[in-house]
Amino acid sequence: MTDARSIIVRLRDGGQPTADELAWFAQGLASGVVTDAQAGAFAMAVLLRGLGEAGRVALTRGMRDSGKVLAWDMPGPIVDKHSTGGIGDCVSLLLAPALAACGAYVPMISGRGLGHTGGTLDKLEAIPGFRTGLTEDALRVQLKDIRCAIVAASAEIAPADKRLYAIRDVSGTVESVDLITASILSKKLAAGLEALVLDVKCGSGAFMKTPERAEELARALVATAQGAGCMTSALITDMSQPLATAAGNALEVIEVMETLTGTSVNTALWDLTAALGGEALALAGLAADPEDGAGRIAQALESGAAAEIFGRMVAAQGGPQDFVERWPDRLPSAPVVMEVPALADGFIAAIDGEALGHAVVHLGGGRLREGDKLNLSVGLSDLAGLGEEAGAGVPIAMVHAATEDAARAAVRAVQAAYRISDAAPDEPALVLKRIA
């Protein structure tokens, strides 16, 4: 008879549980048969001993199957993207409608801000009235009609992950690649995907700071997703500087809308959206190869097709009917805007992206504790990028804050996050490596 203690002991001693045992453990997490103490001991044993590829696949499948697994009957492939998180990473808001414009169906189950990184759902909720919690019936209707939706996971999606995620946070096991992999993929695969592209961030603003750690995670994610039956590839991408020139919920939506409508295109956002979308379309059979797919995504952005679908999605999920036409009037703005002057002459040589993310959190744009109410208008904009020339007293960013005191504290934090030197650094590549 299977029991939690025997599984934990075997892992502790370097053995490997069977696929059936890991499936049992996942169901036990969801049902409560596995206690908090046992869940914590399991997580620590996995962190220290590892599961191996077969074990990762089995745990991911088990966590996926611990709740509702969606099934679709659409006249096109079910496709999605996941990012491991960074600063100014608002690609999802561009990519979901662009993929839909290219014939894919995109039920994008997204998350909220985590630590120093922003969350897609929080960004969308800066749009007045936007609802991220849809019933399954509403999601099905919207996907059939508009071909994309960006929503929160329901309580029925991968309940084992919700339980284990909370345990990992308090048991010092967040860093386990096996558990990160199972957590990410159990939720994504429960959405009934046929193809998934992964954006694994690497650098100062990412959870994975080094290329080696990012590649380890990317390979684990790709192998596990494919082992669980979903066509998957990953791009390891640079996060040594913010992806957008803004960090903060409404401020990032502004940058998305400028790019979607062509009023002020952010080249890095555009290029990464095209690269990730090209991978997804190729995996789904909607493009001959990733390069062909990237061209199709770029055309969807350039033609306005992606903007039109984004507007329909916003309206369907409770936002303004005229959002694409009147977005500058529809987004909240902070009462205090303050310049961040550079402290020296020279070039931007390094940026501590994690510190910028924490500055946004302390402004009220992220959560210090679970349940914190966000101020969706605050954050940073006009962020200078690597290699740009700086002059003492000349702004390298703008702070958007609720109070003068909060703004001054954020100015100091941003100044500390920028290193200025006499020599300009080499510009990092946006896409560092492809894993398939």
N, C-alpha and C positions, 0 to 999 in steps of 0.2 A: 504493500500500500504506500502511495506517495505521500510524503509529508515535508513541510518546509525545513525542518531541522536537518534531515538527511541530505537534502539538496545543498544546504549551506555548508555542512561538514565536508561534503565531497569537494565543493569548490574551494573551501579553505585549505584542503590538503592537496590541491593541485589537480584534482580530477575534473571531468566534464559531465554535467548533467545531460540526460537524453533530451531529445526534442519534446517528447511527451511530458517530461518533468518540468521543462521550462514553460511549456504551454499551461501546465497545471499551476505553476507559480504565478504566472500572469493572471490567470482566472482568480487565484486566491487573493492577489492584490486588489482586483476589482470588487470581489465579493466581501472582503474583510476577513476571510479565513486566515490569511497571512497577517500577523500582527506587525505593528510599527517596529518593534525590536527586531523581528525576523527580517523585515524589509530592509532595515538599516544594515544588519549583518550581511545580508545578501549583496547589497550594493557595495559594501567594503570588500567583500570577498571577490566580487567581479573586478573592482578597481585594482586590487593587488594581484590577482591571479589571471584575469582575462577569461573570455569565453571562447575565443577562436572564431573563425568565420562561420562554421556550421552553427555554433551556439548563438552567435549574433543573429543569424537568420531566424533560428527557432524562437528566440526571445522576441524579436520584432514581430514575427507572425503571431505569436501568442498575445502580445500586447495589442496588436491590431485587432485580433479576433475577440478581445475581451469585451467589446461593445459592438455597436452597429457598424457594419461595413456596407457602404453605399454601392449600389449597382445601377448602371445607366443604360439607356437605350436611345442613343443619340446618333444622328447621321454623320458624325465626325468623331475624331479621337478625343479622349479625356486627358487633359494635359495640365501640368502645374510646374511651379518653380519654388525652390526654397533657398533662402539665404541664411547663413549662420550668424549674420548680424554685424552691423558696423555703424559708422557715424555718417549721417546724410545719405543713408541708403534707402531711397524711395523708389527703387526700380519696379517693385511690384505694381505700383499704381500706373506705370507706363506699360508694363509688360502684359498684364492680364488683358486689357482691351486690345492691345496690338496682336496678341495671339488669337483672340476671338475674331478680329478682323481678317485673319489669315485662315479661318476655317476650323480652328480648334475650339473645344469646349473647356472652360476653365473654372472649376469649382475650387477657388483658392481659399483654403482654410488657413488663416493667419493668426498671429499672436500679438500680444501687447509688449510694451517695452520690458526689457530684461537687463538689470544692471545698468551699465552705461549706454546701452544701445536702445534706439527707438523702436517702437512697434507699429506695424502697418495699420492695425485696427485703431490705435490712438490717433494716427495721422488722419485717417478717414473721418474720425469723429470730430475733427476740427471743422468739417463741413456741416453746417446746421441741419439737424434732422436726420443725418445719416445713421442708419440702423445696421449694426454688424451681427445682431442676433436674429437669424431667420429660421423659421421652421423648415423641416425637410421638404414639405409640400411647396412652400414659397421658394425655396432654393431650386427645386425641380422646375417650377414654372419659369423662374427667371433665367435659368440656364438654357432652357429650350428657346426662350424668346430673344435673349440678348447674348447668349453664349458665354457670359462671364459673370461671376459674383465673387466678392471678397468678404468673407464671413468669419465669425468666431466658431470654434469647435463647440458642438453641443455637448451636453453632459453624457450623451450616449456614445460619443466618439472616443475610443481608446481610454476608457476609465482607468485601466491599469497604469497608464502613463501619468495621469493626473496624480495618482497616489504616490508612485515611485518618484516623480519629479519633486514633490514636496519633501519626501524623505531625503533625497540626495542633497537638497539645499541645506538641510540642517545636520547632515552626517559627514560632511567633508568629502563627498564623492562626486561632485559635479563634473570633475575633469575626466572621468572615465570615458574613453572613446567608445567602448562597447555600449555604455548606457546612454551616451549622447546619441549614438546611431539609432538605437532602438527607440528612443524618445522622439526624435525627429521623424523617423520613417513610419512608426506605428500610426501617427496621426495622418500623415500624408497618404499612406497606402489605404487607410480606412475610407478615404474619399473616392476609392474606386478608380485610381489613375491607371492609364495605359502608358504614359510617358512622363518622366520627371527630370528636370534639369536642376542641378545644385550649384549654388554660388557659395563657395567656401572662402571666406575672407581671411586675409593674412596681413598682419602688421599692427601698428600701435593702437589702432582703433578697433581691432578685432579681438575675439576671445582667444584665437590661435595666433600667437605673436610671431612665430617663426615659420618659414616655409616647410620645414620638416614636420612640424605638428599639423599644419594645414593639410599637407599631402597624406599623412597618416589617416586623418579624419576623412578626407575626400575618398581615399581608396576603400576605407571601411564602409562608407555610405553607399558608394557605387556597387561594390560587391554584394552588400547585404540587400539593397533594393532589387538588384537583378536576380539574386538568389530567391527573393520573395515574389518574383514574377513581373517586375515592372521595368521596362526599358529606361535606363538611366545613364546620364553622363554628368560630369562635374567640371566646372572651371574654378581654378584657384585664382583669386583676384586680389588686387592690391588694396589694402586699407591702411597704408602708411600716412594717408591724409583723408579728410572727408571726401566722400564721393560727390555730393552736391556742395554748393557754396553756402548752404544753410543747414542748421541742425536744430530741430524743434518742430512740433507737429504742424501748425498752420503754415509756418515758414517753408517747410519742405513741400507742402501741397502747392504753395505759390510757385516754387521752382518746377514742380511737375507740370502745372498748368501752363507756365511759360514755354516749357519744352513741347507739350502736347499741341499747343496752339501756334507754335512757331514764333511767338513774340520775342523770346530770348532763349535760344537753345543752349542747354548745358551739354557740351560735347561728350564729357565723360559719361553722363547719364544716358545719353542717346547711344553711344557706342557699346556700353555694357548691356543695355536693353536689347540691342540688335544681336550681340554675340550670344547672350543667353537664349533669346527667342529663336535664333538660328539653330542652336542645338536642339531645342524642344521640337521645332517643326521637323527637323531631320529625323529625330527619334520617332516621331508620330507618323512619318511617311507623308508629310505635307510639303516637304522640300527634298530636293535631290541630295543635298549635303548641307552641313552647317553654314557654309558661305552663301549658298543659294537662299537658305532660310533667313540669314541675317539681312540679305537684300530685301526679302519680302517684308520683314518687320520694319525696316527703314522706310519702305514705301507706305506701309500702313500708318506710320507716324507722319510722314511728309504729306500724304494726301489728305490728312484730317480724318481718315476712317477710324483710327484709334481714339481720337478725341470725341467723335460722335458716339462711339460705343461707351466710352467712359461717362459721358453725359447721361446716356440712357440708364447705365448702371446706377449712377448717383440718384437719379429720379426714382428708379424702381426701389431703391433701398431707403427712401424717405427724404432724400436731399432735395434742394431746389430744382425745379424743372428746367430753369434757364442757367444752370451753374456754369456750363462751358462758356456761355456768352457773357455772363456777368460775375465771374468768380472774384474779381478784385473787390466787389462790393459785398461779397457773401462770407468772407473769412474774418475771424476775429483778429484784432491787432492789439499789441501791448501798449499801455499808456506811457511807458518810459523807454526811450531809445537812446543809447549812449555809444559813442565811439570808443574803440579799443586802440589807443595809439601804440605804435611800435616803440620799443625801449631803446633801439639802436639802429644805426645805418647798416645796410648789408643785404643779404639774401636770406629768404626763408630756407633754412637748412634741415630742419626736422620739426615735426608736429606730433605732440602727444594726443592722439585721437581719443584715448580713453579719458584723459583729463577734460577734453572738450565735452565729451558725453556727460561726465559728472557735473560740469558747470551747468549744462542744460537741466539735469535732474535737480540741482540745488536751486535753480530759478523757479522750479515748480513744473517743469515740462516732463518730468519722469517721477517714478515712485521711489521714495526712501523706505516705505513700508507697504505691505500688501493692503490694498483698499484705499490708498491715498488718492484724493481727487486731483486730477491734473489741471493745470492752467494751459490750455491748448494754444494760447497766443504767444507764449514766451519762447526764447531760444536765442540762437546766434544766426547772423546772416553776413553776407559779403566776406566770407572767410577767405583769406589769402591762401594760396596754394604753394606747394614746394617749388622752389626755384624763383619765385617772384621777388622783385626788388622791394626792400623795405627802407623807409626813412624814419629816423627818430621823430616821434610825434605825429606821424602820418598813420591813419587808421589801417589796421590789418583785419578788422572785423567790426561788426555792430552788435551790441547787446540789446535784446528786447526783453524788458522786465516789468514786473508789477509795481516795484517800488524803486526809489533812488538808491537805497541801501543795498538791495539785491543786485541792482545793476552794477554798482561799484565793486561788490564782491566778485561778480562774474568777470568784470574787466580785469581784475588782478589774476583770476584763474586762467583766463585766456592768454594773458601776457606770459604767464609762467609755462603755458603749454607750447609756446612758440620759441624755437631756438634760431637765432639770427647769427650768421657768420659772414666772413668776408668773401667766401667762394660759393658759387651756386652749385647745388648738388645735381647729380644726374636725375633726369625725370624718370620715375619708375614706370614700368610697363603696366597697363591696366589689367591685362590677362597674363598671369604668370605661367600657367600650365593647364593642360586639358587632361582629364582622367576619364577613361571610358572602358 
